[in-house]
Amino acid sequence: MTLKDAQEGKEYIIQQIETDDEDLDAFLFSLGCYSGEAITVVSRMKNSCIVSIKDGRYNIDNQLAEAIII
């Protein structure tokens, strides 16, 4: 299941990040978004969602949310 399919308010554990872009991997890692880390979808919008990772909240688009496997 991808993050795009996640329910709001429920905590999930990231299983893996599926992307071929090394810069994107590095960016996600800098946010604390990597395998084994907890992530929660706080709210959804039309083309993006707000997620909580560690102590931060981030707005990510649906394309990126599909790359995060939970």
mmCIF file of the N, C-alpha and C atoms, coordinates in Angstrom:
data_MODEL
# 
_entry.id   MODEL 
# 
loop_
_atom_site.group_PDB 
_atom_site.id 
_atom_site.type_symbol 
_atom_site.label_atom_id 
_atom_site.label_alt_id 
_atom_site.label_comp_id 
_atom_site.label_asym_id 
_atom_site.label_entity_id 
_atom_site.label_seq_id 
_atom_site.pdbx_PDB_ins_code 
_atom_site.Cartn_x 
_atom_site.Cartn_y 
_atom_site.Cartn_z 
_atom_site.occupancy 
_atom_site.B_iso_or_equiv 
_atom_site.pdbx_formal_charge 
_atom_site.auth_seq_id 
_atom_site.auth_comp_id 
_atom_site.auth_asym_id 
_atom_site.auth_atom_id 
_atom_site.pdbx_PDB_model_num 
ATOM 1   N N  . MET A 1 1  ? 0.854  -1.179 0.000  1.00 0.00 ? 1  MET A N  1 
ATOM 2   C CA . MET A 1 1  ? 0.000  0.000  0.000  1.00 0.00 ? 1  MET A CA 1 
ATOM 3   C C  . MET A 1 1  ? 0.900  1.243  0.000  1.00 0.00 ? 1  MET A C  1 
ATOM 4   N N  . THR A 1 2  ? 0.481  2.260  -0.716 1.00 0.00 ? 2  THR A N  1 
ATOM 5   C CA . THR A 1 2  ? 1.254  3.498  -0.751 1.00 0.00 ? 2  THR A CA 1 
ATOM 6   C C  . THR A 1 2  ? 0.673  4.519  0.220  1.00 0.00 ? 2  THR A C  1 
ATOM 7   N N  . LEU A 1 3  ? 1.427  5.553  0.467  1.00 0.00 ? 3  LEU A N  1 
ATOM 8   C CA . LEU A 1 3  ? 0.974  6.609  1.368  1.00 0.00 ? 3  LEU A CA 1 
ATOM 9   C C  . LEU A 1 3  ? -0.260 7.312  0.813  1.00 0.00 ? 3  LEU A C  1 
ATOM 10  N N  . LYS A 1 4  ? -0.398 7.329  -0.499 1.00 0.00 ? 4  LYS A N  1 
ATOM 11  C CA . LYS A 1 4  ? -1.564 7.969  -1.117 1.00 0.00 ? 4  LYS A CA 1 
ATOM 12  C C  . LYS A 1 4  ? -2.862 7.283  -0.698 1.00 0.00 ? 4  LYS A C  1 
ATOM 13  N N  . ASP A 1 5  ? -2.800 5.990  -0.389 1.00 0.00 ? 5  ASP A N  1 
ATOM 14  C CA . ASP A 1 5  ? -3.978 5.212  0.001  1.00 0.00 ? 5  ASP A CA 1 
ATOM 15  C C  . ASP A 1 5  ? -4.212 5.184  1.510  1.00 0.00 ? 5  ASP A C  1 
ATOM 16  N N  . ALA A 1 6  ? -3.352 5.824  2.289  1.00 0.00 ? 6  ALA A N  1 
ATOM 17  C CA . ALA A 1 6  ? -3.431 5.776  3.752  1.00 0.00 ? 6  ALA A CA 1 
ATOM 18  C C  . ALA A 1 6  ? -4.626 6.557  4.283  1.00 0.00 ? 6  ALA A C  1 
ATOM 19  N N  . GLN A 1 7  ? -5.113 6.120  5.434  1.00 0.00 ? 7  GLN A N  1 
ATOM 20  C CA . GLN A 1 7  ? -6.205 6.820  6.114  1.00 0.00 ? 7  GLN A CA 1 
ATOM 21  C C  . GLN A 1 7  ? -5.640 7.991  6.908  1.00 0.00 ? 7  GLN A C  1 
ATOM 22  N N  . GLU A 1 8  ? -6.422 9.052  6.988  1.00 0.00 ? 8  GLU A N  1 
ATOM 23  C CA . GLU A 1 8  ? -6.016 10.215 7.785  1.00 0.00 ? 8  GLU A CA 1 
ATOM 24  C C  . GLU A 1 8  ? -6.003 9.850  9.263  1.00 0.00 ? 8  GLU A C  1 
ATOM 25  N N  . GLY A 1 9  ? -4.999 10.329 9.971  1.00 0.00 ? 9  GLY A N  1 
ATOM 26  C CA . GLY A 1 9  ? -4.926 10.169 11.415 1.00 0.00 ? 9  GLY A CA 1 
ATOM 27  C C  . GLY A 1 9  ? -4.374 8.847  11.889 1.00 0.00 ? 9  GLY A C  1 
ATOM 28  N N  . LYS A 1 10 ? -4.125 7.897  11.008 1.00 0.00 ? 10 LYS A N  1 
ATOM 29  C CA . LYS A 1 10 ? -3.588 6.598  11.399 1.00 0.00 ? 10 LYS A CA 1 
ATOM 30  C C  . LYS A 1 10 ? -2.083 6.567  11.161 1.00 0.00 ? 10 LYS A C  1 
ATOM 31  N N  . GLU A 1 11 ? -1.347 6.043  12.138 1.00 0.00 ? 11 GLU A N  1 
ATOM 32  C CA . GLU A 1 11 ? 0.109  5.972  12.011 1.00 0.00 ? 11 GLU A CA 1 
ATOM 33  C C  . GLU A 1 11 ? 0.518  4.711  11.258 1.00 0.00 ? 11 GLU A C  1 
ATOM 34  N N  . TYR A 1 12 ? 1.445  4.864  10.340 1.00 0.00 ? 12 TYR A N  1 
ATOM 35  C CA . TYR A 1 12 ? 1.966  3.755  9.544  1.00 0.00 ? 12 TYR A CA 1 
ATOM 36  C C  . TYR A 1 12 ? 3.486  3.728  9.669  1.00 0.00 ? 12 TYR A C  1 
ATOM 37  N N  . ILE A 1 13 ? 4.066  2.583  9.349  1.00 0.00 ? 13 ILE A N  1 
ATOM 38  C CA . ILE A 1 13 ? 5.522  2.442  9.310  1.00 0.00 ? 13 ILE A CA 1 
ATOM 39  C C  . ILE A 1 13 ? 5.943  2.374  7.848  1.00 0.00 ? 13 ILE A C  1 
ATOM 40  N N  . ILE A 1 14 ? 6.924  3.171  7.481  1.00 0.00 ? 14 ILE A N  1 
ATOM 41  C CA . ILE A 1 14 ? 7.418  3.182  6.106  1.00 0.00 ? 14 ILE A CA 1 
ATOM 42  C C  . ILE A 1 14 ? 8.193  1.894  5.852  1.00 0.00 ? 14 ILE A C  1 
ATOM 43  N N  . GLN A 1 15 ? 7.780  1.167  4.815  1.00 0.00 ? 15 GLN A N  1 
ATOM 44  C CA . GLN A 1 15 ? 8.459  -0.071 4.447  1.00 0.00 ? 15 GLN A CA 1 
ATOM 45  C C  . GLN A 1 15 ? 9.628  0.200  3.505  1.00 0.00 ? 15 GLN A C  1 
ATOM 46  N N  . GLN A 1 16 ? 9.384  1.066  2.508  1.00 0.00 ? 16 GLN A N  1 
ATOM 47  C CA . GLN A 1 16 ? 10.447 1.417  1.567  1.00 0.00 ? 16 GLN A CA 1 
ATOM 48  C C  . GLN A 1 16 ? 10.056 2.642  0.759  1.00 0.00 ? 16 GLN A C  1 
ATOM 49  N N  . ILE A 1 17 ? 11.044 3.216  0.102  1.00 0.00 ? 17 ILE A N  1 
ATOM 50  C CA . ILE A 1 17 ? 10.842 4.347  -0.798 1.00 0.00 ? 17 ILE A CA 1 
ATOM 51  C C  . ILE A 1 17 ? 11.168 3.853  -2.201 1.00 0.00 ? 17 ILE A C  1 
ATOM 52  N N  . GLU A 1 18 ? 10.214 3.943  -3.125 1.00 0.00 ? 18 GLU A N  1 
ATOM 53  C CA . GLU A 1 18 ? 10.420 3.472  -4.495 1.00 0.00 ? 18 GLU A CA 1 
ATOM 54  C C  . GLU A 1 18 ? 10.624 4.656  -5.429 1.00 0.00 ? 18 GLU A C  1 
ATOM 55  N N  . THR A 1 19 ? 11.881 5.001  -5.633 1.00 0.00 ? 19 THR A N  1 
ATOM 56  C CA . THR A 1 19 ? 12.219 6.063  -6.566 1.00 0.00 ? 19 THR A CA 1 
ATOM 57  C C  . THR A 1 19 ? 13.626 5.813  -7.114 1.00 0.00 ? 19 THR A C  1 
ATOM 58  N N  . ASP A 1 20 ? 13.843 6.223  -8.346 1.00 0.00 ? 20 ASP A N  1 
ATOM 59  C CA . ASP A 1 20 ? 15.158 6.079  -8.970 1.00 0.00 ? 20 ASP A CA 1 
ATOM 60  C C  . ASP A 1 20 ? 15.992 7.354  -8.846 1.00 0.00 ? 20 ASP A C  1 
ATOM 61  N N  . ASP A 1 21 ? 15.409 8.393  -8.282 1.00 0.00 ? 21 ASP A N  1 
ATOM 62  C CA . ASP A 1 21 ? 16.052 9.698  -8.170 1.00 0.00 ? 21 ASP A CA 1 
ATOM 63  C C  . ASP A 1 21 ? 16.834 9.788  -6.856 1.00 0.00 ? 21 ASP A C  1 
ATOM 64  N N  . GLU A 1 22 ? 18.152 9.843  -6.944 1.00 0.00 ? 22 GLU A N  1 
ATOM 65  C CA . GLU A 1 22 ? 18.989 9.907  -5.742 1.00 0.00 ? 22 GLU A CA 1 
ATOM 66  C C  . GLU A 1 22 ? 18.775 11.198 -4.961 1.00 0.00 ? 22 GLU A C  1 
ATOM 67  N N  . ASP A 1 23 ? 18.532 12.310 -5.667 1.00 0.00 ? 23 ASP A N  1 
ATOM 68  C CA . ASP A 1 23 ? 18.283 13.586 -4.986 1.00 0.00 ? 23 ASP A CA 1 
ATOM 69  C C  . ASP A 1 23 ? 17.000 13.522 -4.175 1.00 0.00 ? 23 ASP A C  1 
ATOM 70  N N  . LEU A 1 24 ? 15.984 12.882 -4.733 1.00 0.00 ? 24 LEU A N  1 
ATOM 71  C CA . LEU A 1 24 ? 14.717 12.732 -4.022 1.00 0.00 ? 24 LEU A CA 1 
ATOM 72  C C  . LEU A 1 24 ? 14.902 11.842 -2.797 1.00 0.00 ? 24 LEU A C  1 
ATOM 73  N N  . ASP A 1 25 ? 15.644 10.771 -2.937 1.00 0.00 ? 25 ASP A N  1 
ATOM 74  C CA . ASP A 1 25 ? 15.941 9.906  -1.788 1.00 0.00 ? 25 ASP A CA 1 
ATOM 75  C C  . ASP A 1 25 ? 16.649 10.686 -0.685 1.00 0.00 ? 25 ASP A C  1 
ATOM 76  N N  . ALA A 1 26 ? 17.624 11.488 -1.063 1.00 0.00 ? 26 ALA A N  1 
ATOM 77  C CA . ALA A 1 26 ? 18.363 12.283 -0.084 1.00 0.00 ? 26 ALA A CA 1 
ATOM 78  C C  . ALA A 1 26 ? 17.456 13.310 0.590  1.00 0.00 ? 26 ALA A C  1 
ATOM 79  N N  . PHE A 1 27 ? 16.570 13.923 -0.196 1.00 0.00 ? 27 PHE A N  1 
ATOM 80  C CA . PHE A 1 27 ? 15.637 14.901 0.360  1.00 0.00 ? 27 PHE A CA 1 
ATOM 81  C C  . PHE A 1 27 ? 14.705 14.246 1.375  1.00 0.00 ? 27 PHE A C  1 
ATOM 82  N N  . LEU A 1 28 ? 14.118 13.119 1.010  1.00 0.00 ? 28 LEU A N  1 
ATOM 83  C CA . LEU A 1 28 ? 13.221 12.412 1.926  1.00 0.00 ? 28 LEU A CA 1 
ATOM 84  C C  . LEU A 1 28 ? 13.957 11.970 3.190  1.00 0.00 ? 28 LEU A C  1 
ATOM 85  N N  . PHE A 1 29 ? 15.177 11.502 3.032  1.00 0.00 ? 29 PHE A N  1 
ATOM 86  C CA . PHE A 1 29 ? 15.973 11.094 4.185  1.00 0.00 ? 29 PHE A CA 1 
ATOM 87  C C  . PHE A 1 29 ? 16.214 12.277 5.117  1.00 0.00 ? 29 PHE A C  1 
ATOM 88  N N  . SER A 1 30 ? 16.450 13.458 4.552  1.00 0.00 ? 30 SER A N  1 
ATOM 89  C CA . SER A 1 30 ? 16.684 14.648 5.380  1.00 0.00 ? 30 SER A CA 1 
ATOM 90  C C  . SER A 1 30 ? 15.436 15.048 6.167  1.00 0.00 ? 30 SER A C  1 
ATOM 91  N N  . LEU A 1 31 ? 14.250 14.676 5.656  1.00 0.00 ? 31 LEU A N  1 
ATOM 92  C CA . LEU A 1 31 ? 13.002 14.940 6.377  1.00 0.00 ? 31 LEU A CA 1 
ATOM 93  C C  . LEU A 1 31 ? 12.727 13.887 7.452  1.00 0.00 ? 31 LEU A C  1 
ATOM 94  N N  . GLY A 1 32 ? 13.481 12.797 7.413  1.00 0.00 ? 32 GLY A N  1 
ATOM 95  C CA . GLY A 1 32 ? 13.233 11.700 8.344  1.00 0.00 ? 32 GLY A CA 1 
ATOM 96  C C  . GLY A 1 32 ? 12.332 10.644 7.751  1.00 0.00 ? 32 GLY A C  1 
ATOM 97  N N  . CYS A 1 33 ? 12.156 10.669 6.451  1.00 0.00 ? 33 CYS A N  1 
ATOM 98  C CA . CYS A 1 33 ? 11.280 9.742  5.745  1.00 0.00 ? 33 CYS A CA 1 
ATOM 99  C C  . CYS A 1 33 ? 12.132 8.611  5.158  1.00 0.00 ? 33 CYS A C  1 
ATOM 100 N N  . TYR A 1 34 ? 12.246 7.499  5.902  1.00 0.00 ? 34 TYR A N  1 
ATOM 101 C CA . TYR A 1 34 ? 13.024 6.354  5.454  1.00 0.00 ? 34 TYR A CA 1 
ATOM 102 C C  . TYR A 1 34 ? 12.435 5.087  6.074  1.00 0.00 ? 34 TYR A C  1 
ATOM 103 N N  . SER A 1 35 ? 12.865 3.939  5.602  1.00 0.00 ? 35 SER A N  1 
ATOM 104 C CA . SER A 1 35 ? 12.330 2.651  6.057  1.00 0.00 ? 35 SER A CA 1 
ATOM 105 C C  . SER A 1 35 ? 12.405 2.515  7.566  1.00 0.00 ? 35 SER A C  1 
ATOM 106 N N  . GLY A 1 36 ? 11.301 2.048  8.155  1.00 0.00 ? 36 GLY A N  1 
ATOM 107 C CA . GLY A 1 36 ? 11.238 1.835  9.596  1.00 0.00 ? 36 GLY A CA 1 
ATOM 108 C C  . GLY A 1 36 ? 10.725 3.011  10.388 1.00 0.00 ? 36 GLY A C  1 
ATOM 109 N N  . GLU A 1 37 ? 10.574 4.157  9.763  1.00 0.00 ? 37 GLU A N  1 
ATOM 110 C CA . GLU A 1 37 ? 10.120 5.375  10.452 1.00 0.00 ? 37 GLU A CA 1 
ATOM 111 C C  . GLU A 1 37 ? 8.595  5.458  10.414 1.00 0.00 ? 37 GLU A C  1 
ATOM 112 N N  . ALA A 1 38 ? 8.009  5.996  11.470 1.00 0.00 ? 38 ALA A N  1 
ATOM 113 C CA . ALA A 1 38 ? 6.555  6.187  11.535 1.00 0.00 ? 38 ALA A CA 1 
ATOM 114 C C  . ALA A 1 38 ? 6.152  7.427  10.742 1.00 0.00 ? 38 ALA A C  1 
ATOM 115 N N  . ILE A 1 39 ? 4.991  7.347  10.086 1.00 0.00 ? 39 ILE A N  1 
ATOM 116 C CA . ILE A 1 39 ? 4.464  8.470  9.312  1.00 0.00 ? 39 ILE A CA 1 
ATOM 117 C C  . ILE A 1 39 ? 2.952  8.482  9.459  1.00 0.00 ? 39 ILE A C  1 
ATOM 118 N N  . THR A 1 40 ? 2.373  9.669  9.536  1.00 0.00 ? 40 THR A N  1 
ATOM 119 C CA . THR A 1 40 ? 0.925  9.829  9.676  1.00 0.00 ? 40 THR A CA 1 
ATOM 120 C C  . THR A 1 40 ? 0.432  10.852 8.670  1.00 0.00 ? 40 THR A C  1 
ATOM 121 N N  . VAL A 1 41 ? -0.669 10.520 7.971  1.00 0.00 ? 41 VAL A N  1 
ATOM 122 C CA . VAL A 1 41 ? -1.317 11.496 7.090  1.00 0.00 ? 41 VAL A CA 1 
ATOM 123 C C  . VAL A 1 41 ? -2.227 12.352 7.963  1.00 0.00 ? 41 VAL A C  1 
ATOM 124 N N  . VAL A 1 42 ? -1.916 13.639 8.050  1.00 0.00 ? 42 VAL A N  1 
ATOM 125 C CA . VAL A 1 42 ? -2.685 14.555 8.894  1.00 0.00 ? 42 VAL A CA 1 
ATOM 126 C C  . VAL A 1 42 ? -3.956 15.004 8.162  1.00 0.00 ? 42 VAL A C  1 
ATOM 127 N N  . SER A 1 43 ? -3.810 15.380 6.891  1.00 0.00 ? 43 SER A N  1 
ATOM 128 C CA . SER A 1 43 ? -4.974 15.788 6.096  1.00 0.00 ? 43 SER A CA 1 
ATOM 129 C C  . SER A 1 43 ? -4.664 15.635 4.620  1.00 0.00 ? 43 SER A C  1 
ATOM 130 N N  . ARG A 1 44 ? -5.714 15.649 3.824  1.00 0.00 ? 44 ARG A N  1 
ATOM 131 C CA . ARG A 1 44 ? -5.589 15.509 2.380  1.00 0.00 ? 44 ARG A CA 1 
ATOM 132 C C  . ARG A 1 44 ? -6.168 16.720 1.674  1.00 0.00 ? 44 ARG A C  1 
ATOM 133 N N  . MET A 1 45 ? -5.543 17.035 0.547  1.00 0.00 ? 45 MET A N  1 
ATOM 134 C CA . MET A 1 45 ? -6.055 18.050 -0.349 1.00 0.00 ? 45 MET A CA 1 
ATOM 135 C C  . MET A 1 45 ? -6.195 17.402 -1.722 1.00 0.00 ? 45 MET A C  1 
ATOM 136 N N  . LYS A 1 46 ? -6.598 18.165 -2.716 1.00 0.00 ? 46 LYS A N  1 
ATOM 137 C CA . LYS A 1 46 ? -6.845 17.595 -4.035 1.00 0.00 ? 46 LYS A CA 1 
ATOM 138 C C  . LYS A 1 46 ? -5.608 16.930 -4.631 1.00 0.00 ? 46 LYS A C  1 
ATOM 139 N N  . ASN A 1 47 ? -4.479 17.598 -4.622 1.00 0.00 ? 47 ASN A N  1 
ATOM 140 C CA . ASN A 1 47 ? -3.268 17.084 -5.264 1.00 0.00 ? 47 ASN A CA 1 
ATOM 141 C C  . ASN A 1 47 ? -2.120 16.823 -4.308 1.00 0.00 ? 47 ASN A C  1 
ATOM 142 N N  . SER A 1 48 ? -2.380 16.833 -3.011 1.00 0.00 ? 48 SER A N  1 
ATOM 143 C CA . SER A 1 48 ? -1.307 16.628 -2.044 1.00 0.00 ? 48 SER A CA 1 
ATOM 144 C C  . SER A 1 48 ? -1.872 16.178 -0.702 1.00 0.00 ? 48 SER A C  1 
ATOM 145 N N  . CYS A 1 49 ? -0.967 15.893 0.204  1.00 0.00 ? 49 CYS A N  1 
ATOM 146 C CA . CYS A 1 49 ? -1.389 15.565 1.569  1.00 0.00 ? 49 CYS A CA 1 
ATOM 147 C C  . CYS A 1 49 ? -0.355 16.118 2.543  1.00 0.00 ? 49 CYS A C  1 
ATOM 148 N N  . ILE A 1 50 ? -0.809 16.371 3.751  1.00 0.00 ? 50 ILE A N  1 
ATOM 149 C CA . ILE A 1 50 ? 0.070  16.842 4.813  1.00 0.00 ? 50 ILE A CA 1 
ATOM 150 C C  . ILE A 1 50 ? 0.388  15.639 5.685  1.00 0.00 ? 50 ILE A C  1 
ATOM 151 N N  . VAL A 1 51 ? 1.686  15.399 5.890  1.00 0.00 ? 51 VAL A N  1 
ATOM 152 C CA . VAL A 1 51 ? 2.106  14.250 6.678  1.00 0.00 ? 51 VAL A CA 1 
ATOM 153 C C  . VAL A 1 51 ? 2.906  14.712 7.880  1.00 0.00 ? 51 VAL A C  1 
ATOM 154 N N  . SER A 1 52 ? 2.877  13.894 8.909  1.00 0.00 ? 52 SER A N  1 
ATOM 155 C CA . SER A 1 52 ? 3.665  14.139 10.107 1.00 0.00 ? 52 SER A CA 1 
ATOM 156 C C  . SER A 1 52 ? 4.751  13.067 10.187 1.00 0.00 ? 52 SER A C  1 
ATOM 157 N N  . ILE A 1 53 ? 6.002  13.524 10.203 1.00 0.00 ? 53 ILE A N  1 
ATOM 158 C CA . ILE A 1 53 ? 7.151  12.639 10.339 1.00 0.00 ? 53 ILE A CA 1 
ATOM 159 C C  . ILE A 1 53 ? 7.983  13.179 11.487 1.00 0.00 ? 53 ILE A C  1 
ATOM 160 N N  . LYS A 1 54 ? 8.216  12.345 12.484 1.00 0.00 ? 54 LYS A N  1 
ATOM 161 C CA . LYS A 1 54 ? 8.911  12.772 13.702 1.00 0.00 ? 54 LYS A CA 1 
ATOM 162 C C  . LYS A 1 54 ? 8.182  13.989 14.273 1.00 0.00 ? 54 LYS A C  1 
ATOM 163 N N  . ASP A 1 55 ? 8.854  15.120 14.422 1.00 0.00 ? 55 ASP A N  1 
ATOM 164 C CA . ASP A 1 55 ? 8.226  16.311 15.007 1.00 0.00 ? 55 ASP A CA 1 
ATOM 165 C C  . ASP A 1 55 ? 7.824  17.336 13.953 1.00 0.00 ? 55 ASP A C  1 
ATOM 166 N N  . GLY A 1 56 ? 7.903  16.982 12.675 1.00 0.00 ? 56 GLY A N  1 
ATOM 167 C CA . GLY A 1 56 ? 7.607  17.944 11.620 1.00 0.00 ? 56 GLY A CA 1 
ATOM 168 C C  . GLY A 1 56 ? 6.378  17.572 10.808 1.00 0.00 ? 56 GLY A C  1 
ATOM 169 N N  . ARG A 1 57 ? 5.809  18.591 10.178 1.00 0.00 ? 57 ARG A N  1 
ATOM 170 C CA . ARG A 1 57 ? 4.691  18.390 9.253  1.00 0.00 ? 57 ARG A CA 1 
ATOM 171 C C  . ARG A 1 57 ? 5.110  18.906 7.893  1.00 0.00 ? 57 ARG A C  1 
ATOM 172 N N  . TYR A 1 58 ? 4.812  18.112 6.866  1.00 0.00 ? 58 TYR A N  1 
ATOM 173 C CA . TYR A 1 58 ? 5.242  18.434 5.511  1.00 0.00 ? 58 TYR A CA 1 
ATOM 174 C C  . TYR A 1 58 ? 4.100  18.227 4.529  1.00 0.00 ? 58 TYR A C  1 
ATOM 175 N N  . ASN A 1 59 ? 4.064  19.056 3.507  1.00 0.00 ? 59 ASN A N  1 
ATOM 176 C CA . ASN A 1 59 ? 3.087  18.925 2.436  1.00 0.00 ? 59 ASN A CA 1 
ATOM 177 C C  . ASN A 1 59 ? 3.783  18.220 1.272  1.00 0.00 ? 59 ASN A C  1 
ATOM 178 N N  . ILE A 1 60 ? 3.287  17.040 0.901  1.00 0.00 ? 60 ILE A N  1 
ATOM 179 C CA . ILE A 1 60 ? 3.883  16.307 -0.213 1.00 0.00 ? 60 ILE A CA 1 
ATOM 180 C C  . ILE A 1 60 ? 2.820  16.063 -1.278 1.00 0.00 ? 60 ILE A C  1 
ATOM 181 N N  . ASP A 1 61 ? 3.234  16.073 -2.532 1.00 0.00 ? 61 ASP A N  1 
ATOM 182 C CA . ASP A 1 61 ? 2.273  15.868 -3.613 1.00 0.00 ? 61 ASP A CA 1 
ATOM 183 C C  . ASP A 1 61 ? 1.948  14.382 -3.767 1.00 0.00 ? 61 ASP A C  1 
ATOM 184 N N  . ASN A 1 62 ? 0.878  14.090 -4.515 1.00 0.00 ? 62 ASN A N  1 
ATOM 185 C CA . ASN A 1 62 ? 0.413  12.720 -4.668 1.00 0.00 ? 62 ASN A CA 1 
ATOM 186 C C  . ASN A 1 62 ? 1.432  11.826 -5.374 1.00 0.00 ? 62 ASN A C  1 
ATOM 187 N N  . GLN A 1 63 ? 2.201  12.380 -6.290 1.00 0.00 ? 63 GLN A N  1 
ATOM 188 C CA . GLN A 1 63 ? 3.199  11.595 -6.994 1.00 0.00 ? 63 GLN A CA 1 
ATOM 189 C C  . GLN A 1 63 ? 4.268  11.090 -5.999 1.00 0.00 ? 63 GLN A C  1 
ATOM 190 N N  . LEU A 1 64 ? 4.695  11.948 -5.108 1.00 0.00 ? 64 LEU A N  1 
ATOM 191 C CA . LEU A 1 64 ? 5.662  11.553 -4.094 1.00 0.00 ? 64 LEU A CA 1 
ATOM 192 C C  . LEU A 1 64 ? 5.031  10.565 -3.103 1.00 0.00 ? 64 LEU A C  1 
ATOM 193 N N  . ALA A 1 65 ? 3.771  10.784 -2.753 1.00 0.00 ? 65 ALA A N  1 
ATOM 194 C CA . ALA A 1 65 ? 3.075  9.888  -1.826 1.00 0.00 ? 65 ALA A CA 1 
ATOM 195 C C  . ALA A 1 65 ? 2.977  8.473  -2.388 1.00 0.00 ? 65 ALA A C  1 
ATOM 196 N N  . GLU A 1 66 ? 2.891  8.356  -3.710 1.00 0.00 ? 66 GLU A N  1 
ATOM 197 C CA . GLU A 1 66 ? 2.833  7.030  -4.335 1.00 0.00 ? 66 GLU A CA 1 
ATOM 198 C C  . GLU A 1 66 ? 4.177  6.321  -4.271 1.00 0.00 ? 66 GLU A C  1 
ATOM 199 N N  . ALA A 1 67 ? 5.258  7.040  -4.081 1.00 0.00 ? 67 ALA A N  1 
ATOM 200 C CA . ALA A 1 67 ? 6.593  6.436  -3.994 1.00 0.00 ? 67 ALA A CA 1 
ATOM 201 C C  . ALA A 1 67 ? 6.907  5.919  -2.594 1.00 0.00 ? 67 ALA A C  1 
ATOM 202 N N  . ILE A 1 68 ? 6.096  6.315  -1.595 1.00 0.00 ? 68 ILE A N  1 
ATOM 203 C CA . ILE A 1 68 ? 6.335  5.904  -0.224 1.00 0.00 ? 68 ILE A CA 1 
ATOM 204 C C  . ILE A 1 68 ? 5.447  4.693  0.091  1.00 0.00 ? 68 ILE A C  1 
ATOM 205 N N  . ILE A 1 69 ? 6.070  3.536  0.283  1.00 0.00 ? 69 ILE A N  1 
ATOM 206 C CA . ILE A 1 69 ? 5.356  2.286  0.547  1.00 0.00 ? 69 ILE A CA 1 
ATOM 207 C C  . ILE A 1 69 ? 5.236  2.099  2.051  1.00 0.00 ? 69 ILE A C  1 
ATOM 208 N N  . ILE A 1 70 ? 4.003  1.875  2.509  1.00 0.00 ? 70 ILE A N  1 
ATOM 209 C CA . ILE A 1 70 ? 3.767  1.678  3.951  1.00 0.00 ? 70 ILE A CA 1 
ATOM 210 C C  . ILE A 1 70 ? 3.226  0.286  4.205  1.00 0.00 ? 70 ILE A C  1 
# 
